[in-house]
Each structure stands twice: as C-alpha cells, then as structure tokens.
C-alpha cells in the first residue's frame, strides 16, 4: 500500500536534537499546551483581525479607490486569503510549530528565504500593532467626549503629546496582558468579539432602514458584486491591497498551535471559521453602508476625504442616532483594544521560534516559567511598537497613513511565500490523491500566484507619489520607500545574523525536508 514515510536518513541529527523523524526537526519551546480550544482559537483569529477597526479605517479608502464595487473587492480579497488558508492548514497538520510561515518556509526553501518570510510577518505585525494603538487612542478620547458631552475632551486626541502618551499607555497595558499568557483574558476576548459582531449587526440593520432617506443614499445593485466594473486595473489592485489588509491576522490561530488542543487540526479549522465570519461581516456592512450613504466623496459619502479614514465616527450619529451611536464608538475601541492584545501572539511566537532555531539571539527564546509565554519577545515587540508609532507620528501624519498602504506589500510577501512553500514541500505527494492535489497543490499555488500578482502591481503603483497620502521622497512615493525600505532593513539584519549564527544559515539547525511517498509491500 502507499504510505507516507517521514523517516530521516540514519544518523541525521543536529546539535543533539533529531533533525528529521516524526517531529521534522521541530523543537519544543516550553509554551503552555492545551490552553485553547476550537472556539477560543477562532476568537483569537477574529479578534486579531479586528473587524470593526478594519471597517472604520478601510471602508472609506476602499470606496475611494473602487467606488460602488467595494463589495466585489472584498470578495476578491477573500479568495486568495481562503486559498492560502488551505496551505496553512496542510502545513500545520504536518508541522504544528508556532513559527508557522518562518518554520515552514525554511523547511521548504532553506534558511534565507525562511528568515525573510519571518521578517515579513514580524514587521507587518509591528505596523498593525502601532496603527491599532493609534485607533484605540483616538476612539478612547472620542468616547470620553461623547460620554461627558464635552468637545474639549474629545479634542484632546488632537494634542500630539496627549495622544502619544495615551497610545504608549495602551501598548504597555496590552503588552502586560499578553505577557501573562493565552488564558489571562479569555472571557474578556469572547465578550469583546461578541460585542463587535453584535454592534455590526445593529449597524447593518439600521443602515438598511436609513437607505433612501439620507441625501447620498443609493439603491442596491448586483453590479456592486462585479470586480470587472472597477474603472481601472490600478484602482482595482489598490482596493485589493486594502481588502487583503482587512483579512490579515486570521493566521494568529496557527501561531498559537503549540498551545491549542488538537494542535494538528484545530488551528486550521479555526482559521477557516474566522475567515467565513469575516467575509460575511464585511460584505453585509459594506453593502448596508453604501445603500445608506453611498460611496461618493461629498457629504456622508464613504469616500469623503474628510471622513474616509474613520468612517464610523462620521456615520455613528446619522445612522444610529446619538444614543446608539455611542455603541459604535465602544465597538471600535473594543475592537482595537482586543486586537492590540491578541496581535502580540503572532509576533512574539514567531520571534520565539526564530530564536529557538538560532535565527535570532538566544535570549528571545526564553519562556516565562509561570505564564508559559515568550516573555522577552513579547516585551520587545511592545517596545518596538511604541517606538515605531512615536517616530512615525512625530515625523508626519502622512507617513503613518502610508504605513497602512505599505502593509499590504508585507502581507502579500509572506503569505505568498508560505503558499509556495506548501506546494514545494508536498510536491512529491501531489499525485497521491485528488485531495492532496487540490489542497496541497492547486489551491495554495493559485493563492500564492494571486498574491504575487498583487505584490508586483502594488510595488509598481507605489512608485508614484500620488499613491497613498500623496507624499514623496526624492520624487519617489513614500509608500514605496516605506515598503521596500522595511524589506531591505530585514535583509540587512539577516546578513548581520548570518555572521552571528552561521549554523542556522548553513542549514544545520532547521533543515530542508521533502516528504516522499514510499511504496511498501
């Protein structure tokens, strides 16, 4: 019969640890096992994505790029994410390791591509954490102003010093909570995710009821679901890049795999559940918002440049009224705060894995003896987030906006590499069954190619200073400078680590591996 044989060549060991065999060279890291079940894992994925935060910060920008075709772009962004999710599921079944993209890409392509893939995940997470903290800060003061009915309190968010101090305080609090472990705020996470989805449902219902009664309302049309109706390919890819950002974070389910009950199957199932919940929420909210206020650039229109970066702040009163409108402020604050805490999971555990396999300094591999968390990696992630946000805020508000546009580049980079890693790693299994051909080969390959196409087109468009905030550095778009600059920074750090940790880069710590189908009698 045909059976998978993962046995290593005789004597294939690395530094006293089996390099292959049943554990595929994966090392245990001391994390708290069996801390999270299927529901908890799905909640982590949804919470990390932060649907209400994503919608308020991206609905307007997406409408500005693609107009009424926004729902079609949401669906288009969902497709590559869904296909890549199958790659994550299959790789996790074979190697449940908290390093996820980093570990799997090393096993498929070797240490250098794997290191850069890990860097893409880490830097993308730092950017998201900083923006989450910024949105949470803004809504903290907006909510305080609404509750006290005092415009001067809400205006404190405009004071740069107050804003930065509040933001750093929120980052410090989220870091401390994440430091204490996966189960420290499990009940709170359930409540915050439930609150987000409930308030979104109320908003959708009330927006549909207001459709036709507000000055910029438009009637629903099935043409909204047609991506080919977007006015230009450049506009489509810009909207698609924003849409992909809106789904980013579902893979947090996988980075918690070593702490999840049923680590080989549960994280993958949780990721797919999270994706379905997200696409449903985005489509319902996008359609309802467009019917209520349209996608124009005047008045309440979603693409109005004065309100497009914070849509719910502008729509809370007109759509939900002054009383219920406060709920929308609460939901955005809850969304950003919850995600701020759970988003530390992927970055800290990726750094932990990279350190464990000697791709980063050994000190980051320390796990807290009581909380069973990557303590130092979590703290360093918090410090890096605070520094990044402070510097970007002091340099320019436009630069901060451009980091969101640059984020799509990072996401496409490491997701596409992971998808291709799945195809290459399982290449000898693809003819074993139709299921293997589809889920380990075809779906990941198509997902990776789609994300690569978006990466290439976005990179080309980013060169134009008009992309993003419209700012430029020596005539080159600042989004291009930020995106490419951060990737090049990773390359420089990798070259430094190559001198400090030659064994990893020689493939002596985490080795390339290809499963093979062996015919046995």
Secondary structure, DSSP 8 states (H G I E B T S, - for coil): -EEEE----TT-EETTEESSGGGTT-------TT-B-HHHHHHHHHHHH-HHHHHHHHHHHHHHHHGGGHHHHHHHHHHHHHHHHHHHHHHHHH---TTTHHHHHHHHH-HHHHHHHHHHHHHHHHHHHHHHHHHHHHHHHHHHHHHHT-HHHHGGGGSHHHHHHHHHHHHHHHHHHHHT-TTTTHHHHHHHHHHHHHHHHHHHHHHHHHTTTSTT-----GGGG-GGGSS-HHHHHHHHHHHHHHHTTTTHHHHTGGGBTTTTTHHHHHHHHHHHHHHHHHHHHHHHHHHHH-S-SSTT-TT-TTTTTSHHHHHHHHHHHHHHHHHHHHHHHHHHHHHHHHTHHHHHHHHHHHHHTTSS-GGGG---TTT-S-HHHHHHHHHHHHHHHHHHHHH-HHHHHHHHHHHHHHHHHHHHHHHHHHHHHTTTTTTT-HHHIIIIIIHHHHHHHHHHHHHHHHHHHHTSTTSTTS-EETTEEHHHHHHHHHHHHHHHHHHHHHHH-HHHHTTSSS-----EEEE--
